[in-house]
């Protein structure tokens, strides 16, 4: 993926995770959550030996799952 594709997927993944977890963040926070979530999602999917099709949709799925897990873990620490 190129630089701009990474930015777009990061923002979308962060926004989907934000809506799924019932949070409210800004655009920059969604980008950060989405990009960190993509790394976390890649680690989780490879540890569980799950293969997702490459491309925009596969990257968005992995990034979104990772971003949701990240927001869930951050919610545990804030309590």
GIQUI-V775860 format. One record per residue. SS is DSSP state (h for helix, s for strand, l for the rest). OMEGA is omega in radians with two decimals (none if undefined). NEAR is the number of other C-alpha atoms within 10 Angstrom. Layout:
BEGIN
ss->(SS & SS)
omega->(OMEGA & OMEGA)
near->(NEAR & NEAR)
END
This chain:
BEGIN
ss->(l & l & h & h & h & h & h & h & h & h & h & h & h & h & h & h & h & h & h & h & h & l & l & l & l & l & h & h & h & h & h & h & h & h & h & h & h & h & h & h & h & h & h & h & h & h & h & l & l & l & l & l & l & l & l & h & h & h & h & h & h & h & h & h & h & h & h & h & h & h & h & h & h & h & h & h & h & h & l)
omega->(3.11 & -3.10 & -3.11 & 3.08 & 3.10 & 3.12 & -3.11 & 3.12 & 3.11 & 3.12 & 3.14 & 3.14 & 3.10 & 3.14 & 3.11 & 3.12 & 3.12 & 3.14 & -3.14 & -3.09 & 3.09 & 3.13 & 3.09 & -3.13 & 3.05 & -3.10 & -3.12 & 3.11 & 3.08 & 3.11 & -3.12 & 3.12 & 3.14 & -3.13 & 3.07 & 3.09 & 3.12 & 3.08 & 3.13 & 3.12 & 3.11 & 3.10 & -3.14 & -3.11 & 3.12 & 3.11 & 3.12 & 3.13 & 3.10 & 3.11 & 3.09 & -3.13 & 3.13 & 3.13 & -3.07 & -3.06 & 3.12 & 3.11 & 3.12 & 3.11 & -3.13 & -3.14 & -3.12 & 3.10 & 3.11 & 3.13 & 3.09 & 3.10 & 3.12 & 3.12 & 3.08 & 3.13 & 3.09 & 3.08 & 3.11 & -3.11 & -3.12 & -3.12 & none)
near->(11 & 6 & 7 & 9 & 12 & 18 & 16 & 16 & 23 & 28 & 25 & 20 & 30 & 34 & 24 & 20 & 26 & 22 & 13 & 12 & 15 & 8 & 10 & 11 & 13 & 11 & 13 & 12 & 16 & 23 & 22 & 17 & 26 & 35 & 25 & 17 & 27 & 27 & 14 & 20 & 25 & 19 & 14 & 16 & 15 & 11 & 9 & 9 & 9 & 10 & 11 & 14 & 11 & 10 & 9 & 13 & 12 & 13 & 21 & 24 & 17 & 24 & 30 & 30 & 22 & 28 & 31 & 24 & 18 & 20 & 19 & 13 & 11 & 11 & 11 & 9 & 8 & 6 & 5)
END
